[in-house]
Amino acid sequence: MQLTREARCAHTRRGAGLSPFTRTLLTLCVIAAPALGGVLPEDRADVLWHVYNGGDITIEGPSVLVRKKVGDNLSLSANYYEDMISSASIDVKLSASPYHETRKQESLGADYLHGKSTYSAGFITSKEPDYKANTSYFAVSQDMFGDLTTITLGYRRAWDRVFRDIKTPGGVLENDPTFHQRADHRGYSLSLTQILTRNAILGFNYELLTDQGYLANPYRKIRYLSPGQGAGFTLADQVYPNTRTSNAASAQLKYYLPYRAALTGQYRFFRDTWGILAHTVELDYTHPVWKHWIFDGSLRYYRQGAADFYSDLFPRADYQNFMGRDRELAAFHSYTLGAGASYQFMVPGVHWITKSSASVRVDHLMVDYGDFRNALLAGTYGAGNEPLYKLNANIFQVFVSIWF
């Protein structure tokens, strides 16, 4: 179910309030899981429809993924992904106007098998009215020690162009000719998969990311105290560092239970040079029922501290060299509760389809911010005394997969 991983990333696009930096990294969600040494992906096609709804943001759209072997050593893949975004979020209401836009992403990939090694490469292009990103990636996987251990090394490079839309006197949005920024991203990854017993698999992943260029969001604003003026604060442009280095390490243990079910536990640690420290814990349970049904449930907890230069309300203008008020940089914790079902079936009369499945999944996301306030209520509570912001969202995924 390749598209499941992609759909889980869909709600974190621009419409959910992330900076261009993170949006670029998340385009990599469409890349398949690290290649397995000595094994090519199966011939298959997946069609997905995803919907995210929460925080006055709606994101929906299709995704189509096709994989096909060419001979015994080569597998090719192609993916099309689309987000139709409608946003009137708290950030948009504070500093801009509600908007509707479409983000389109296309990718091509190839996996080449040589002995017990698999070489993977691909290219991704993503376009929306005010953001264009191109990403290339390469990975090599190797089976070792009697095929009980698989090690994968990966590298990716992204080139982004950032624009800013402005509204013309006629009410039409177009790119601001005075604003055109660039950002470059590099990622290095190492993953290790070890079969411990016939029922247990341990995985370890490490990733180093380096970023340079324009890493802010051109629409987000900081606010600083201005007693006696309006709601008691004034908006100003964010100022971000133009470099960032991030480190992330995770460990995963999958255990297959005697009655064909599987239990998976995962922990992830993240730290960057902006001062953000984050922890993720996730537990998944998968259970086959009867002959054709598979049910799964998951619980994910995430917690992070704020960036060094983040503040919900700065004391004054030009308070420090770098200043940000993007929700992505704030301190918060979140819970995601999910459940899914998959039905496997044969298509009568279509002999070239070896098997197929239809799946549905629902996730509920709950986010509590520790230092990001609802500035829209400043007129009632006073600047800096507004209630802390909370976000609840639902993510729906429906997709069909066929193997051929």
C-alpha positions in Angstrom: 0.0 0.0 0.0 2.5 2.5 -1.2 0.1 5.5 -1.2 -0.7 5.2 2.4 2.6 6.8 3.3 2.1 9.6 0.8 -1.4 10.3 2.1 -0.2 10.6 5.6 2.0 13.4 4.4 -0.7 15.3 2.5 -2.1 17.2 5.5 1.3 18.8 6.2 1.5 20.8 3.0 1.4 24.5 2.7 -2.3 24.7 3.5 -1.6 23.2 6.9 0.8 26.1 7.6 4.3 24.8 7.0 7.2 26.9 5.7 8.6 26.4 2.2 11.6 24.5 3.8 9.3 21.8 5.2 7.1 21.7 2.1 10.2 20.8 0.1 11.2 18.0 2.4 7.7 16.6 2.4 7.6 16.2 -1.4 9.9 13.3 -0.6 7.0 11.5 1.0 6.2 10.1 -2.5 9.5 8.3 -2.7 9.0 4.7 -1.9 10.4 3.2 1.3 14.1 2.4 1.1 14.8 -0.2 -1.5 15.4 -3.7 -0.3 18.7 -5.2 -1.5 18.1 -8.2 -3.8 14.4 -7.5 -4.3 12.6 -5.4 -6.9 9.2 -3.8 -6.2 6.2 -5.7 -7.4 4.3 -4.6 -10.6 1.4 -2.7 -9.3 -0.8 0.4 -9.7 -2.4 2.5 -6.9 -5.0 5.1 -7.1 -5.7 7.3 -4.0 -8.1 10.1 -3.0 -7.1 12.0 0.1 -8.9 14.7 2.1 -7.6 16.8 5.0 -10.0 19.0 6.9 -9.1 21.1 10.0 -8.2 24.5 11.2 -10.3 26.1 8.4 -8.2 24.4 5.8 -9.3 21.8 3.3 -6.8 19.8 1.2 -8.0 17.1 -1.2 -6.9 15.5 -4.4 -5.8 12.3 -6.2 -2.6 10.4 -6.5 -1.7 7.7 -9.1 1.3 5.5 -8.8 2.4 2.8 -11.3 5.3 0.4 -11.1 6.4 -2.0 -13.8 9.4 -4.3 -14.2 11.4 -4.3 -17.4 13.2 -7.6 -17.7 14.5 -9.2 -14.5 16.7 -6.4 -13.2 14.9 -3.1 -13.8 11.7 -1.6 -12.3 10.3 1.7 -13.4 7.8 3.9 -11.5 5.7 7.0 -12.2 3.6 9.1 -9.8 1.2 12.0 -10.1 0.0 13.7 -7.0 -2.3 16.7 -6.6 -3.4 18.9 -3.7 -6.4 21.3 -4.1 -6.1 23.7 -1.2 -8.7 26.0 0.3 -7.4 27.9 3.2 -8.8 30.5 5.7 -6.6 29.4 8.5 -5.8 31.6 11.6 -2.5 32.7 9.9 -4.3 33.6 6.7 -7.0 35.6 8.5 -4.3 37.5 10.5 -2.0 38.7 7.7 -3.5 37.8 4.3 -6.7 36.8 2.4 -8.3 33.3 2.1 -7.0 31.5 -1.0 -7.6 28.6 -3.3 -4.9 27.0 -5.2 -3.7 23.7 -6.7 -0.4 22.0 -6.2 0.7 19.4 -8.7 3.6 17.0 -8.3 5.0 14.4 -10.7 7.9 11.9 -10.3 9.7 9.2 -12.1 11.9 6.5 -10.5 13.9 3.5 -11.4 15.3 0.5 -9.4 18.1 -1.6 -10.8 18.9 -5.0 -9.3 22.5 -6.3 -9.5 23.2 -9.4 -7.4 22.1 -8.6 -3.9 22.3 -4.9 -4.5 19.5 -2.5 -5.6 20.2 0.9 -7.0 17.4 3.4 -6.9 17.2 6.9 -8.5 14.5 9.3 -9.4 13.3 12.9 -10.0 10.4 14.8 -8.5 8.9 18.1 -9.7 6.3 20.1 -7.8 4.5 23.2 -8.9 2.1 25.6 -7.4 1.4 29.3 -8.2 4.0 30.6 -5.8 6.4 27.7 -5.3 8.3 25.4 -7.6 10.5 22.6 -6.4 12.7 20.0 -8.2 14.2 17.1 -6.3 16.5 14.3 -7.3 17.5 11.3 -5.2 19.7 8.2 -5.3 20.0 5.2 -3.0 21.8 1.9 -2.9 20.7 -1.1 -0.8 22.8 -4.2 0.0 21.8 -7.5 1.6 24.4 -9.0 3.9 25.0 -11.8 6.4 22.8 -14.4 4.8 20.2 -11.9 3.7 19.4 -11.2 7.4 20.8 -7.6 7.2 19.9 -4.9 4.7 21.8 -1.6 4.7 20.7 1.4 2.6 22.5 4.6 1.8 20.7 7.6 0.3 21.3 11.1 -1.0 18.9 13.7 -2.3 19.1 17.2 -3.6 16.4 19.8 -4.0 16.3 23.2 -5.8 13.4 25.5 -4.9 12.1 28.8 -6.2 9.9 30.8 -3.9 7.5 33.5 -5.1 4.9 35.7 -3.4 1.4 36.3 -4.7 -0.1 39.7 -4.5 -3.6 40.9 -5.5 -3.8 43.3 -8.4 -6.3 46.3 -8.4 -8.6 44.1 -10.4 -8.6 41.4 -7.6 -6.4 38.9 -9.5 -3.6 37.1 -7.8 -0.2 37.3 -9.6 3.5 36.9 -8.6 5.1 39.9 -7.0 7.8 41.0 -9.5 9.9 42.3 -6.6 10.0 39.0 -4.8 11.9 35.9 -6.1 13.9 33.7 -3.7 15.8 30.4 -3.9 16.5 27.6 -1.5 18.8 24.5 -1.8 18.4 21.3 0.2 20.6 18.3 0.6 19.7 15.1 2.5 21.9 12.1 3.5 20.4 9.0 4.9 21.4 5.6 6.4 19.0 2.8 7.2 19.7 -0.6 8.6 17.2 -3.5 8.7 18.0 -6.6 10.8 16.0 -9.8 11.0 16.3 -10.8 14.7 14.1 -13.9 14.7 11.5 -15.4 12.4 9.0 -13.1 14.1 10.9 -9.9 14.8 12.5 -7.3 12.6 14.5 -4.3 13.9 15.1 -1.2 11.8 17.3 1.9 12.4 17.3 5.1 10.3 19.5 8.2 10.4 19.1 11.3 8.3 21.1 14.5 8.0 19.6 17.5 6.2 21.3 20.8 5.2 19.4 23.8 3.9 20.5 27.1 2.5 18.7 30.1 1.1 15.2 31.5 1.7 13.7 29.2 4.4 10.8 31.4 5.7 7.2 31.7 4.6 6.6 35.0 2.7 3.0 35.2 3.9 3.6 34.8 7.7 4.2 37.7 9.9 5.6 38.3 13.4 3.8 40.6 15.8 5.2 43.0 18.3 3.7 45.0 21.1 2.4 48.4 20.2 0.1 49.6 23.1 -2.7 51.9 22.1 -2.6 50.9 18.4 -5.3 48.7 17.0 -5.4 45.4 18.8 -2.2 46.2 20.7 0.2 44.7 18.3 1.8 45.5 14.9 2.6 42.9 12.2 6.0 42.8 10.5 7.9 40.4 8.1 9.6 37.4 9.6 13.4 37.2 9.5 14.9 33.7 9.4 18.5 32.4 9.3 19.4 31.4 5.7 21.0 28.0 6.8 19.7 25.1 8.8 21.1 21.7 9.6 18.9 18.9 11.0 19.6 15.5 12.4 16.9 12.7 12.9 17.3 9.2 14.1 14.6 6.6 14.6 14.3 3.0 15.6 11.5 0.6 14.7 10.7 -2.9 16.0 8.1 -5.0 14.2 6.9 -8.2 15.8 4.7 -10.8 14.1 2.3 -12.4 16.5 1.3 -16.1 16.4 -2.1 -15.4 14.9 -0.8 -13.6 11.8 -1.1 -10.1 13.3 1.8 -7.6 13.7 2.7 -5.1 16.3 5.1 -2.2 15.5 6.7 0.3 17.8 8.7 3.3 16.7 10.7 6.1 18.3 12.1 9.1 16.5 14.5 11.9 17.7 14.9 15.2 15.9 17.3 18.1 16.5 18.4 21.1 14.4 20.6 24.2 14.6 17.5 26.4 15.1 17.1 25.0 18.6 14.1 22.7 17.8 14.2 19.4 19.7 11.4 16.9 19.0 10.4 13.4 20.0 7.9 11.0 18.2 6.5 7.8 19.6 4.2 5.6 17.5 2.5 2.3 18.0 0.7 0.3 15.2 -1.3 -2.9 15.2 -2.3 -4.8 12.1 -4.7 -7.7 12.2 -6.0 -10.0 9.4 -9.6 -11.1 9.8 -11.4 -13.9 8.0 -9.9 -14.5 4.6 -9.8 -11.1 2.8 -9.8 -8.4 5.4 -7.0 -6.6 7.1 -7.6 -4.0 9.9 -5.1 -1.7 11.5 -4.9 0.9 14.1 -2.3 3.4 15.2 -1.5 5.9 17.9 1.2 8.6 17.4 2.5 11.1 19.9 4.7 14.1 18.9 6.3 16.8 21.0 8.7 19.6 20.1 10.2 22.6 21.7 10.3 26.1 20.1 13.0 27.5 17.9 15.5 29.8 19.5 14.2 32.8 17.5 10.5 32.1 17.9 8.1 34.2 19.8 4.3 34.6 19.8 4.6 38.3 20.6 7.9 40.2 20.5 8.4 43.2 22.9 9.2 45.6 20.1 10.2 46.0 16.5 13.7 44.7 15.5 13.9 43.0 18.9 16.6 40.6 17.7 18.4 39.6 14.5 16.1 36.6 13.7 12.4 36.6 14.5 9.7 34.1 13.6 6.1 33.4 14.5 5.4 30.4 12.2 3.4 27.7 14.0 5.9 25.1 12.8 8.5 26.7 15.0 6.4 26.9 18.2 6.3 24.5 21.1 3.5 22.0 20.8 2.5 18.4 21.2 0.1 16.4 19.2 -1.8 13.1 19.1 -2.8 11.2 16.0 -5.3 8.4 16.3 -5.9 6.3 13.2 -7.7 3.3 11.9 -7.9 1.6 8.6 -9.4 -1.4 6.7 -8.3 -3.2 3.6 -10.2 -5.8 1.5 -8.3 -8.1 -0.8 -10.2 -9.5 -3.8 -9.9 -10.9 -7.4 -11.3 -9.1 -10.4 -13.4 -11.6 -12.3 -12.6 -12.1 -16.0 -9.4 -9.9 -15.9 -6.6 -12.5 -16.0 -3.7 -10.0 -16.1 -4.6 -8.7 -12.6 -3.1 -11.2 -10.1 -4.6 -9.6 -7.0 -6.2 -6.3 -5.9 -7.3 -4.5 -2.8 -9.5 -1.6 -1.7 -8.6 0.4 1.4 -9.9 3.2 3.6 -8.2 5.0 6.4 -9.2 7.7 8.9 -6.8 9.7 11.1 -7.8 12.3 13.7 -5.1 14.8 14.6 -5.2 16.9 17.8 -2.6 19.6 18.3 -2.1 21.7 21.4 0.3 24.7 21.2 2.3 25.8 24.2 3.2 29.3 23.1 1.2 30.1 20.0 -1.9 32.2 20.8 -5.1 33.0 18.8 -4.1 36.6 17.9 -7.6 37.1 16.3 -9.0 37.4 19.8 -6.5 40.2 20.9 -9.4 42.7 20.8 -11.2 40.7 23.5 -8.3 39.5 25.7 -5.5 41.9 25.0 -2.3 41.2 23.1 -0.3 38.4 24.7 -3.3 37.2 26.8 -5.3 35.4 24.1 -6.1 31.7 24.6 -3.5 29.2 23.3 -4.4 27.9 19.9 -5.6 24.3 19.4 -6.1 22.4 16.2 -8.2 19.4 15.4 -8.2 17.8 11.9 -9.5 14.7 10.2 -7.6 13.0 7.3 -9.4 10.5 5.1 -7.8 8.2 2.5 -9.5 5.9 0.0 -7.4 4.0 -2.4 -7.4 0.9 -4.7 -4.4 -1.2 -5.6 -3.9 -3.8 -8.2 -1.0 -6.2 -8.9 -0.3 -7.4 -12.4 
